[in-house]
Amino acid sequence: MNPSVDALRATFGSAIGRALESCGDTIVYVRGDALLQVFAWLRDTPDQRYDYLVDITAVEYRDRERPLEVVYSVRSLERRVDLRVKVELDAEADLVVDSVVPLWRGADWLERETFDMFGITFRGHPDLRRILMWETYAEGYPLRKDFPLRGRFSRAEQVRQALAANPEAHYSMEELSIAEAYGELSPEMKERLRRGERGTLAGSE
């Protein structure tokens, strides 16, 4: 068992739930209202230093009695140690948990994807909107267990909605200016990008 679990229990008491080992990974359950404090402690405490947020996702089980879980994977790059943190949410209640973007900027798109696929709201996220499905997508959350395999709308209706979407309306001017800069590239560079070629930096070989 990862020794961080005992350190968490000593520091946060009842906010730390059960812990288990699975396939060599340590999983620890944390109460949702303590999530930000726990992650700040894991990131900033000298003998912990979980400074890299690897992933955020969610799990919904077929057993309707089980809560939906938000899953965080963090790693201490210096110590080469991994920890998986889970928060349980009642699937019949509001699916809300605090955003960890204030701690890790890289959580931005990870939380948006989890919101898009599972319908979990990340309180305090700077720009919580769909990232894989279009903004007006009305069929629900595709990775929830109650989502029908073929979707709720006919294929024709899905195509109609996709074609009617205006994705440019959901990008900032900065993002659009980056896309427009493509037109300023030389024909040679455009051809290299089209072929998927990667450049190399001097001295990187």
N, C-alpha and C positions, 0 to 999 in steps of 0.2 A: 504494500500500500504506500502511495506517495506520502511522505512525511508532511506535506503541506496540509493534509486533511486535519491532523492533530493540531497543527498550528492555527488553522482556521477555527476549529472548535474552541481552542483556548482563548482566541481573540473575540469571536462573535457569538459564542454560546449557542442558544437555541435557534439562531438564524441559520445554522448549518444542520442539515438533515442527514439522511443516511449516506453512506459511501460504499462503493463496491469496486471490485476489479473485473474488467471484462476485456478479454483478448489482449492482456498486457497493459490496458489503459486504466487509469484511476478516474472514476466518475464520482462527483460529489454534488449533492442537491443543496441548493441555497434558496432561502425564502426570498420571494420577489422584492419585498420592500427593502431588503438589505443588499440587493445586487450591486449597486454602484459603489457602496462602501467596501464590499468584499473585493470587487475588481480593482478598485484604487489601491487597496492594501496589497493585493497580489502583485500589482504592477510596481509599486513604489517601495515596498519593504526590501531592504538590502539583501536578506537571505532568501527572498522569493524571486523577485525580478521577472515575473511573467510579462515580458515586454512586447510580445508579438501575438496579436489576435489572428489566429489561423482561419477560423470559420465561425459563422452563425447559421443555424438552420433550426428546423423544428421537426417533431415526430408526433404523429397522431396514430394511436393504436386502434385495431379493429374492435377491441373490447371497449364498449362505450362507457364503462365504469371508470376506466383509467383516464387520468388527466392528460391534456396535451402538454408536451414538453418543449421548451425552448432550449436549444443545445449550443453551448459556446465551447470552442476549443482554443486554448491558449498555450503558449510555449515560452519557456525561458531560454532565449538564444544562448546566453552565456553558460547556463548550467545544462543545457540540452535535455530539459525535462518538460514533459507535456502534462496537461491537466484538462479534464473535461468537466465543465460546470453545467448543471441543468436547473431550470426553474419550471415548476409545475403550474399549469393554468387550468382552471375548470373550463371544460369545453362548452358548458352550458351558460357560462358567465361572460363578462367582458374579457376579451383576450388582450390584455394590456400589460406591458412591462417597460421599465425605463430604458431609454436609449443609452448605449455605451459610446456613442460618437464623441461625447466630451472627453473620453479617455483614449479612444483609438479612432482617428479620422477614417481609417480603413473600414470601420463598421458601417459607413454610410450606405454603400450599395448592398452589402450583405443583409442589412436590416430591411432595405427596400425589397429585396428578393423574397425574404421570409414573409414580409407583409403581403406581397403580391401573390404568393403561392398558398399561404396559410391564413391570411386575414388577421395576423397579429399586429397590433398597433404598438409602435415604439414611442413612448411618451418622451417628448423633448427632441425628437429627430428633426434636423434642420429642413428637410425637404422630403417628407414621407409621401411618395406616390409610386404608382406601379412602374416596374422597370422591364419586365419581360412581356406582359400583356399591355395592350394600349390602354390609355387612361380611362376611356369610356367603356371598357370591357365589363359586361353586365352579367356574366354567367356564374360569378362567384370566385372561389379560390381553388385552382386546379389540383392541388395536392391534399386537399381535405378528403376524408374517407366518404363523405356524402356526395362528392362530385361525380356525376355519371361519366362512364368511360368515354362516351362520344360527345360529351358536352350537353348542355341543356337546349341549345338552339340547333337547327338544321345546319348542314354544311353550307348551304346557300346563304343562310342568314349570317353565319360566321364570316364568310367571304365578303358579304355586303358591308358588314360593320368594319372589317379590316380595311377595305378599300376606301371607306368613308372617313377613316381616321386621319387626323392632321398632325403627324408626329412633330413637325417643326414647331408647332405652337407650344410644345412642352419643353423646349430647350431654351437656355439662356442665350443672350446675345454673344457672350464669350464662347459658348459651345458652338454656336452657329458660325462664328468668325473662324474657328479652327477648321470647320468643314469647308468653308469658302476658300481657305488658304490652299486647298488642294489644286485649285485652278491656277495658282501661281507657280506650281512646280514645273520643271522642265519636262518635255516629252520623254526623255530618257528615264527620269525618275519615275514618272507615271507608269512607264512600261515595266520597270523593275518592281514596282508595287503590285502591278497587275499579275506578274509572274510569281509574286510571293517571295522575292529574293530578300535576304537580310544583309545589311551592310556590316562591316567590321571596323572597330576603332583601332587606330595605330597602336601597336604594342599589346593588343589584347589576345593575340594568337597564342 
